Amino acid sequence: MKQLFLLLISVACFMGHAQKQKVIVDADTGNEVDDLYALVRILLEPTMEISALNAAHWQTSHWTEPRSMENSHRLNQQLLGEMGMEVKTFRGANARMYDWGDRAQHSAAAYEIIRQAKASDELTILVLGALTNVASAVFIEPGIAKKLKIHWLGTTMDFESNVLKRNDFNPLMDPFALDYLLDSKVELSIMPVSVAVAMEIEFDVMEAKIGKHFLGKYLQKRWKDHLDSARRSRVLWDLALVTTFIHPEFAETEIITTSRDSGNRPITFYKSIDADAIYQDFYATLLAFERE
């Protein structure tokens, strides 16, 4: 009987592993504080397999670092070390796409997207920063566009007038990349920052919830060490995107056909989110994690 029980457990574990959804995560981790919280959440999700963790730049920003993508890559690897996890990490573009000719940024991240897309019927990518790596991959290999399902944080949307604005941080890091993907055949789901702003939270609240956990201490230290560490509250933008991807029930979405200058195509926009549910899910997930 015991052997049969162990066999059933092994089969269940195998089936659970086989059913995991493969996802690429593309993050400008060094830019702000929220990326690390979001990465922790997606890395701890048992239904997901992170098939690549790509580093993104924020080189266009006025407060960027000299090698912003390298900073993101270093933090990605450092986080995996803190968590005791092994995930393939790839360097992305050093800056936005070029202005003419071969406009693609040829990077390991872009070619990994191409490789995985060619090897599968569809490929899901969560993009937490500039769209440079994804757009470059499609520019290099246009045939993969129809296979890509992109979930991205960026833009603002007026749901009464259906007017899409592109003047927030992530679109401005690479305007051409966004424009190129809007005109492509990739499937887009967009979390506007005007919706994600509901994720504002105070440092003391987060500290009370996770400050005693070893991983919580690491995340809170990132908050305190960031260049604008004096801020007592932040919007953890990216946590909204990854958690509503995992739990669609935490959000309301609407499919909107964009204007002709924005692709004239249907895009799924997140219209509202349950920020409290997202945070409760984050606390429970992180506190249940024990490093082996």
C-alpha positions as a Markdown table, in Angstrom:
| # | Residue | x | y | z |
|---|---|---|---|---|
| 1 | Met | 0.0 | 0.0 | 0.0 |
| 2 | Lys | 2.8 | 2.4 | 0.9 |
| 3 | Gln | 4.6 | 1.7 | -2.4 |
| 4 | Leu | 1.3 | 2.4 | -4.3 |
| 5 | Phe | 0.9 | 5.7 | -2.4 |
| 6 | Leu | 4.4 | 6.8 | -3.2 |
| 7 | Leu | 3.8 | 5.9 | -6.9 |
| 8 | Leu | 0.6 | 7.9 | -7.0 |
| 9 | Ile | 2.5 | 10.9 | -5.5 |
| 10 | Ser | 5.3 | 10.6 | -8.0 |
| 11 | Val | 2.7 | 10.4 | -10.9 |
| 12 | Ala | 0.9 | 13.5 | -9.5 |
| 13 | Cys | 4.2 | 15.4 | -9.2 |
| 14 | Phe | 5.2 | 14.4 | -12.8 |
| 15 | Met | 1.8 | 15.5 | -14.2 |
| 16 | Gly | 1.9 | 18.8 | -12.3 |
| 17 | His | 5.4 | 19.5 | -13.7 |
| 18 | Ala | 4.3 | 18.5 | -17.2 |
| 19 | Gln | 1.4 | 21.0 | -17.0 |
| 20 | Lys | 3.5 | 24.0 | -16.0 |
| 21 | Gln | 3.1 | 26.9 | -18.4 |
| 22 | Lys | 6.4 | 28.2 | -19.9 |
| 23 | Val | 6.9 | 31.9 | -19.6 |
| 24 | Ile | 9.7 | 34.3 | -20.5 |
| 25 | Val | 10.1 | 37.2 | -18.1 |
| 26 | Asp | 11.8 | 40.4 | -19.5 |
| 27 | Ala | 12.6 | 42.9 | -16.7 |
| 28 | Asp | 14.4 | 46.2 | -16.2 |
| 29 | Thr | 15.2 | 45.0 | -12.7 |
| 30 | Gly | 17.7 | 47.7 | -11.9 |
| 31 | Asn | 15.4 | 50.6 | -12.7 |
| 32 | Glu | 13.0 | 50.6 | -9.8 |
| 33 | Val | 12.1 | 48.7 | -6.7 |
| 34 | Asp | 8.9 | 46.9 | -7.9 |
| 35 | Asp | 10.6 | 44.5 | -10.4 |
| 36 | Leu | 12.2 | 42.4 | -7.6 |
| 37 | Tyr | 8.8 | 42.0 | -5.8 |
| 38 | Ala | 7.2 | 40.9 | -9.1 |
| 39 | Leu | 10.0 | 38.5 | -10.0 |
| 40 | Val | 9.7 | 36.8 | -6.6 |
| 41 | Arg | 6.0 | 36.3 | -7.1 |
| 42 | Ile | 6.4 | 34.7 | -10.6 |
| 43 | Leu | 9.4 | 32.7 | -9.6 |
| 44 | Leu | 7.4 | 31.2 | -6.7 |
| 45 | Glu | 4.4 | 30.3 | -8.8 |
| 46 | Pro | 4.1 | 26.5 | -9.0 |
| 47 | Thr | 2.1 | 26.5 | -12.2 |
| 48 | Met | 4.7 | 28.4 | -14.1 |
| 49 | Glu | 8.1 | 27.5 | -15.5 |
| 50 | Ile | 10.3 | 30.6 | -16.2 |
| 51 | Ser | 12.1 | 29.4 | -19.3 |
| 52 | Ala | 14.2 | 32.6 | -19.5 |
| 53 | Leu | 14.8 | 35.6 | -17.4 |
| 54 | Asn | 15.9 | 38.5 | -19.7 |
| 55 | Ala | 17.5 | 41.7 | -18.6 |
| 56 | Ala | 16.2 | 45.0 | -20.0 |
| 57 | His | 17.7 | 48.4 | -20.2 |
| 58 | Trp | 16.3 | 51.8 | -19.2 |
| 59 | Gln | 19.1 | 53.7 | -20.9 |
| 60 | Thr | 16.8 | 56.4 | -22.3 |
| 61 | Ser | 16.0 | 57.6 | -18.8 |
| 62 | His | 17.5 | 60.8 | -17.4 |
| 63 | Trp | 18.4 | 59.0 | -14.2 |
| 64 | Thr | 19.8 | 55.9 | -15.8 |
| 65 | Glu | 23.1 | 54.2 | -14.9 |
| 66 | Pro | 25.9 | 53.9 | -17.5 |
| 67 | Arg | 25.2 | 50.2 | -18.1 |
| 68 | Ser | 21.5 | 49.8 | -17.1 |
| 69 | Met | 21.0 | 46.5 | -18.7 |
| 70 | Glu | 24.0 | 45.0 | -17.0 |
| 71 | Asn | 22.7 | 46.2 | -13.7 |
| 72 | Ser | 19.4 | 44.5 | -14.4 |
| 73 | His | 21.2 | 41.3 | -15.3 |
| 74 | Arg | 23.3 | 41.4 | -12.1 |
| 75 | Leu | 20.2 | 41.8 | -10.0 |
| 76 | Asn | 18.4 | 39.0 | -11.8 |
| 77 | Gln | 21.2 | 36.7 | -11.0 |
| 78 | Gln | 21.6 | 37.9 | -7.4 |
| 79 | Leu | 17.9 | 37.3 | -6.7 |
| 80 | Leu | 18.1 | 33.8 | -8.1 |
| 81 | Gly | 21.0 | 33.2 | -5.7 |
| 82 | Glu | 19.1 | 34.6 | -2.8 |
| 83 | Met | 16.2 | 32.2 | -3.6 |
| 84 | Gly | 18.4 | 29.2 | -4.3 |
| 85 | Met | 16.9 | 28.8 | -7.8 |
| 86 | Glu | 18.4 | 28.0 | -11.2 |
| 87 | Val | 16.8 | 29.9 | -14.2 |
| 88 | Lys | 18.5 | 30.7 | -17.4 |
| 89 | Thr | 19.4 | 34.4 | -17.5 |
| 90 | Phe | 20.1 | 36.4 | -20.7 |
| 91 | Arg | 21.5 | 39.8 | -21.4 |
| 92 | Gly | 19.2 | 42.1 | -23.4 |
| 93 | Ala | 19.8 | 45.2 | -25.4 |
| 94 | Asn | 22.1 | 47.9 | -24.1 |
| 95 | Ala | 19.7 | 50.7 | -25.3 |
| 96 | Arg | 16.6 | 51.3 | -27.4 |
| 97 | Met | 16.3 | 50.2 | -31.0 |
| 98 | Tyr | 18.2 | 52.0 | -33.7 |
| 99 | Asp | 16.9 | 54.9 | -35.8 |
| 100 | Trp | 17.4 | 53.4 | -39.2 |
| 101 | Gly | 18.6 | 50.4 | -41.2 |
| 102 | Asp | 18.8 | 47.3 | -39.1 |
| 103 | Arg | 16.9 | 48.8 | -36.2 |
| 104 | Ala | 17.1 | 45.6 | -34.1 |
| 105 | Gln | 19.3 | 45.4 | -31.0 |
| 106 | His | 21.0 | 42.0 | -31.5 |
| 107 | Ser | 21.2 | 40.5 | -28.0 |
| 108 | Ala | 21.2 | 37.1 | -26.3 |
| 109 | Ala | 17.7 | 37.8 | -25.0 |
| 110 | Ala | 16.3 | 38.6 | -28.5 |
| 111 | Tyr | 17.8 | 35.4 | -29.9 |
| 112 | Glu | 16.5 | 33.3 | -27.0 |
| 113 | Ile | 13.0 | 34.7 | -27.7 |
| 114 | Ile | 13.5 | 33.7 | -31.4 |
| 115 | Arg | 14.7 | 30.2 | -30.4 |
| 116 | Gln | 11.9 | 29.4 | -28.1 |
| 117 | Ala | 9.3 | 30.8 | -30.5 |
| 118 | Lys | 10.5 | 28.6 | -33.3 |
| 119 | Ala | 10.4 | 25.6 | -31.1 |
| 120 | Ser | 6.8 | 26.1 | -29.9 |
| 121 | Asp | 3.3 | 26.8 | -31.2 |
| 122 | Glu | 3.0 | 29.9 | -29.0 |
| 123 | Leu | 5.2 | 31.7 | -26.5 |
| 124 | Thr | 4.2 | 33.9 | -23.6 |
| 125 | Ile | 6.4 | 36.8 | -22.5 |
| 126 | Leu | 5.9 | 39.1 | -19.5 |
| 127 | Val | 7.6 | 42.4 | -20.2 |
| 128 | Leu | 8.1 | 44.7 | -17.2 |
| 129 | Gly | 10.1 | 47.4 | -18.9 |
| 130 | Ala | 11.0 | 48.6 | -22.4 |
| 131 | Leu | 9.8 | 46.4 | -25.3 |
| 132 | Thr | 13.2 | 46.5 | -27.0 |
| 133 | Asn | 14.1 | 42.8 | -26.6 |
| 134 | Val | 10.8 | 41.5 | -27.9 |
| 135 | Ala | 10.5 | 44.0 | -30.7 |
| 136 | Ser | 14.1 | 43.3 | -31.8 |
| 137 | Ala | 13.3 | 39.6 | -31.9 |
| 138 | Val | 10.3 | 40.2 | -34.2 |
| 139 | Phe | 12.3 | 42.7 | -36.3 |
| 140 | Ile | 15.0 | 40.0 | -36.8 |
| 141 | Glu | 12.6 | 37.2 | -37.4 |
| 142 | Pro | 9.1 | 38.6 | -38.4 |
| 143 | Gly | 7.6 | 35.1 | -38.7 |
| 144 | Ile | 7.5 | 34.5 | -35.0 |
| 145 | Ala | 5.2 | 37.5 | -34.4 |
| 146 | Lys | 2.0 | 35.4 | -34.7 |
| 147 | Lys | 3.3 | 33.0 | -32.0 |
| 148 | Leu | 3.9 | 35.6 | -29.3 |
| 149 | Lys | 1.6 | 36.5 | -26.5 |
| 150 | Ile | 2.9 | 39.6 | -24.8 |
| 151 | His | 1.8 | 40.9 | -21.4 |
| 152 | Trp | 3.2 | 44.3 | -20.8 |
| 153 | Leu | 3.0 | 47.1 | -18.3 |
| 154 | Gly | 2.9 | 50.5 | -19.9 |
| 155 | Thr | 0.8 | 53.4 | -21.5 |
| 156 | Thr | -2.3 | 55.0 | -20.1 |
| 157 | Met | -5.8 | 54.3 | -21.3 |
| 158 | Asp | -8.9 | 56.5 | -21.0 |
| 159 | Phe | -11.7 | 53.8 | -21.1 |
| 160 | Glu | -14.4 | 56.3 | -21.8 |
| 161 | Ser | -12.8 | 57.7 | -24.9 |
| 162 | Asn | -10.6 | 54.7 | -25.7 |
| 163 | Val | -7.7 | 57.1 | -26.1 |
| 164 | Leu | -4.3 | 55.5 | -25.7 |
| 165 | Lys | -1.4 | 57.6 | -24.4 |
| 166 | Arg | 2.3 | 56.6 | -24.6 |
| 167 | Asn | 4.0 | 59.2 | -22.5 |
| 168 | Asp | 4.8 | 57.2 | -19.4 |
| 169 | Phe | 8.1 | 55.6 | -18.5 |
| 170 | Asn | 8.1 | 52.2 | -20.2 |
| 171 | Pro | 6.9 | 53.4 | -23.7 |
| 172 | Leu | 9.4 | 56.3 | -23.6 |
| 173 | Met | 12.3 | 53.9 | -23.1 |
| 174 | Asp | 11.8 | 52.7 | -26.6 |
| 175 | Pro | 9.0 | 54.4 | -28.6 |
| 176 | Phe | 9.8 | 52.6 | -31.8 |
| 177 | Ala | 9.7 | 49.2 | -30.2 |
| 178 | Leu | 6.1 | 49.8 | -29.0 |
| 179 | Asp | 5.1 | 51.3 | -32.4 |
| 180 | Tyr | 6.6 | 48.3 | -34.2 |
| 181 | Leu | 4.8 | 45.8 | -32.1 |
| 182 | Leu | 1.4 | 47.7 | -32.3 |
| 183 | Asp | 1.7 | 47.2 | -36.1 |
| 184 | Ser | 2.7 | 43.6 | -35.8 |
| 185 | Lys | 0.8 | 40.3 | -35.4 |
| 186 | Val | 1.8 | 39.7 | -31.8 |
| 187 | Glu | -1.0 | 39.3 | -29.3 |
| 188 | Leu | -0.9 | 42.1 | -26.8 |
| 189 | Ser | -2.3 | 42.3 | -23.3 |
| 190 | Ile | -1.5 | 45.7 | -21.7 |
| 191 | Met | -1.6 | 46.8 | -18.0 |
| 192 | Pro | -1.9 | 50.6 | -18.2 |
| 193 | Val | 0.0 | 52.5 | -15.5 |
| 194 | Ser | -3.3 | 54.4 | -14.9 |
| 195 | Val | -4.7 | 51.1 | -13.6 |
| 196 | Ala | -1.6 | 49.8 | -11.9 |
| 197 | Val | -1.4 | 52.9 | -9.8 |
| 198 | Ala | -3.8 | 51.3 | -7.4 |
| 199 | Met | -0.8 | 49.3 | -6.2 |
| 200 | Glu | 0.6 | 52.1 | -4.0 |
| 201 | Ile | 1.7 | 50.8 | -0.6 |
| 202 | Glu | 3.6 | 52.2 | 2.4 |
| 203 | Phe | 7.0 | 50.8 | 3.4 |
| 204 | Asp | 5.8 | 50.2 | 7.0 |
| 205 | Val | 2.9 | 48.1 | 5.8 |
| 206 | Met | 5.1 | 45.9 | 3.7 |
| 207 | Glu | 7.7 | 45.7 | 6.5 |
| 208 | Ala | 5.1 | 44.5 | 9.0 |
| 209 | Lys | 4.0 | 41.8 | 6.6 |
| 210 | Ile | 7.2 | 40.4 | 5.2 |
| 211 | Gly | 10.1 | 42.1 | 7.1 |
| 212 | Lys | 11.0 | 39.1 | 9.2 |
| 213 | His | 11.2 | 36.6 | 6.3 |
| 214 | Phe | 14.7 | 36.2 | 4.9 |
| 215 | Leu | 13.5 | 37.1 | 1.4 |
| 216 | Gly | 11.3 | 39.9 | 2.7 |
| 217 | Lys | 14.4 | 41.4 | 4.3 |
| 218 | Tyr | 16.2 | 41.3 | 0.9 |
| 219 | Leu | 13.3 | 43.0 | -0.9 |
| 220 | Gln | 12.9 | 45.7 | 1.8 |
| 221 | Lys | 16.7 | 46.4 | 1.7 |
| 222 | Arg | 16.3 | 47.0 | -2.0 |
| 223 | Trp | 13.6 | 49.5 | -1.2 |
| 224 | Lys | 15.8 | 51.3 | 1.3 |
| 225 | Asp | 19.0 | 51.2 | -0.9 |
| 226 | His | 17.4 | 52.6 | -4.0 |
| 227 | Leu | 18.4 | 56.0 | -5.2 |
| 228 | Asp | 15.0 | 57.5 | -4.0 |
| 229 | Ser | 15.1 | 55.5 | -0.7 |
| 230 | Ala | 13.5 | 58.4 | 1.2 |
| 231 | Arg | 10.1 | 57.5 | -0.3 |
| 232 | Arg | 7.8 | 56.0 | 2.4 |
| 233 | Ser | 5.3 | 54.7 | -0.2 |
| 234 | Arg | 5.7 | 53.3 | -3.6 |
| 235 | Val | 3.6 | 51.8 | -6.4 |
| 236 | Leu | 4.7 | 48.2 | -7.0 |
| 237 | Trp | 3.6 | 48.4 | -10.6 |
| 238 | Asp | 5.0 | 45.1 | -11.9 |
| 239 | Leu | 3.5 | 43.0 | -9.2 |
| 240 | Ala | 0.1 | 43.9 | -10.6 |
| 241 | Leu | 1.0 | 42.6 | -14.0 |
| 242 | Val | 2.5 | 39.2 | -12.9 |
| 243 | Thr | -0.1 | 38.5 | -10.3 |
| 244 | Thr | -3.1 | 39.2 | -12.6 |
| 245 | Phe | -1.4 | 37.0 | -15.2 |
| 246 | Ile | -1.4 | 34.2 | -12.6 |
| 247 | His | -4.8 | 35.1 | -11.2 |
| 248 | Pro | -7.0 | 36.6 | -14.0 |
| 249 | Glu | -9.8 | 36.8 | -11.4 |
| 250 | Phe | -8.0 | 39.6 | -9.7 |
| 251 | Ala | -8.6 | 41.9 | -12.7 |
| 252 | Glu | -11.2 | 43.1 | -15.1 |
| 253 | Thr | -10.2 | 43.4 | -18.8 |
| 254 | Glu | -11.6 | 44.9 | -21.9 |
| 255 | Ile | -10.7 | 44.3 | -25.5 |
| 256 | Ile | -10.4 | 47.6 | -27.4 |
| 257 | Thr | -9.6 | 48.2 | -31.0 |
| 258 | Thr | -7.0 | 50.9 | -31.1 |
| 259 | Ser | -6.9 | 53.9 | -33.4 |
| 260 | Arg | -5.2 | 53.8 | -36.8 |
| 261 | Asp | -2.1 | 55.4 | -35.5 |
| 262 | Ser | -1.9 | 52.8 | -32.7 |
| 263 | Gly | -2.2 | 49.7 | -34.9 |
| 264 | Asn | -5.9 | 49.7 | -35.6 |
| 265 | Arg | -6.1 | 46.3 | -33.9 |
| 266 | Pro | -7.7 | 44.6 | -30.9 |
| 267 | Ile | -5.7 | 44.7 | -27.6 |
| 268 | Thr | -6.7 | 43.3 | -24.2 |
| 269 | Phe | -6.4 | 46.1 | -21.7 |
| 270 | Tyr | -6.5 | 45.6 | -17.9 |
| 271 | Lys | -9.3 | 47.9 | -16.9 |
| 272 | Ser | -9.2 | 47.5 | -13.1 |
| 273 | Ile | -7.4 | 45.4 | -10.5 |
| 274 | Asp | -8.1 | 44.2 | -7.0 |
| 275 | Ala | -4.9 | 45.5 | -5.3 |
| 276 | Asp | -5.8 | 44.1 | -1.9 |
| 277 | Ala | -6.2 | 40.6 | -3.3 |
| 278 | Ile | -2.9 | 41.0 | -5.2 |
| 279 | Tyr | -1.0 | 41.9 | -2.0 |
| 280 | Gln | -2.7 | 39.2 | 0.1 |
| 281 | Asp | -1.6 | 36.7 | -2.5 |
| 282 | Phe | 1.9 | 38.1 | -2.4 |
| 283 | Tyr | 2.2 | 37.9 | 1.4 |
| 284 | Ala | 0.9 | 34.3 | 1.5 |
| 285 | Thr | 3.2 | 33.2 | -1.4 |
| 286 | Leu | 6.4 | 34.7 | 0.0 |
| 287 | Leu | 5.9 | 33.7 | 3.6 |
| 288 | Ala | 5.3 | 30.1 | 2.6 |
| 289 | Phe | 8.6 | 29.9 | 0.8 |
| 290 | Glu | 11.5 | 28.2 | 2.5 |
| 291 | Arg | 15.0 | 28.1 | 1.0 |
| 292 | Glu | 16.3 | 24.6 | 0.7 |
